[in-house]
Amino acid sequence: MNINKHSNTADPANTQNSKHCSHVLALILLSMVAAAPSMADITTYPIRSLTAAAPVFDTPDDFADLAVLGEAIGDKSLVLLDELTHGEGNVFAYKSRIVRYLHQHKGFDVLVLESGLFDLDKIRQSPQPIADQAPGNLFYMYARSAQMQPLFQYLSHSRTSTRPLALAGFDGRFSGTLSTSQLVPEFRLFLQKQLLQKQLLQKQPQQIFVPQSQSEAYLQQIQQLLDGKLSAATPAIQQKFLNINQSIAAMLQPGKLPGTALEAGFWFRINASLRQMALVSWQQRRFDEHDLAMAANLQWLLDQQYAGRKVIVWGHYIHLNRLGGFQNALHAPQTPVAQRLTVANMTSALAEQTLKNSYVLHFSGAEGSYIDFRDLQEVDVKSSEPMLESTLTRQAGADVFVPLPQNSASLQPLWGHEYKSKLSWQQAQQRFDGMILLQQITPAKLLPSSGDRAKPVAQ
């Protein structure tokens, strides 16, 4: 305010202007507050709370609280269910219930787990209960979690129903007992069968066949790879492996082996996954590039083996979010996102039309604890700043479903990868279509080990 230099009294005109400016400033501040995103602006839908254990597989359930999720999914034919850690027991329980809902009410009849493509195909073909086959063949955090057992019972029970829920795996890392004991013998039988047909195809010079001596040497190298004994291979041995791998891939291309398209396609994906395993083992490719093999495996399942079916995919956030992965993000989560080199993850590497027909459902909790899948130690989750998971579940007094597209931005962050990083609302919208937010996460309860082999060294 201007003061008259000849008097101690304020200039009346300036006083009036000052009052006017104060009113304008107050109005501006009020409008800013009104325009600022509020937690009350975020629409949430309470969902039924679950205990640490999933309901038994045949518990009656009308799934009324999940109807709004079904409406959000609409007619999408691919639903991806993520998890931040592989070790949250009640997240497994929630996902299991949603699998049942999608199967019973939305027409989904295929479940693809983050486990080996070969191992899960063998389990699918076996009449034995899935729970009995899981140890040593499924990813061990799934096989050993008590919260996963009702899902295995449900899958087994559905086999004799009018609408079975088929089971498959998308992972191209073959570490299960079924892989180490049966993959090479079955691949050998398939290749021998193709060689027996060679005479019938001699008039077609475009056909490619690998001599039995070469294929046998290659199969022996595959067994070494599966047993973890090929990492020290010399450059010459590595190149020989890659050359034969490429020749077999050419032989298995669509149309090359008439009458065996589905079987040849399966072994083409196995062969391609083995190549990626070898390249990573020899440090010619980054570990996170396994996602490219995962994406190709899943795309083949969607386009070929389960063409026209509605599919649920179950796996880790790092593979299932839409935006992609980050180089070294798993090994150095403290590195700022802006300084990481973006790479494709499984979901972002899928075909464009597949992505248009997909719905990514994210799971996260406000606080609690989980089991670290690497060392099986319990890890506490608690933030020093307000988190959106806590705010929204506290306001609702319940666990909630949050559809991302219909909501405005929030100023509070969400938990990110393994509860060690954080996501803004905008980053969440880039990665997911909807979220299930829990008041509390509880650790997976692990059953006694039976010597599981299906245990990757990192995500």
Summary of the structure (lengths in Angstrom):
residues: 459
radius of gyration: 27.3
end to end distance: 63.7
largest distance: 115.7
contacts: 1442
relative contact order: 0.17
helix: 47%
strand: 14%
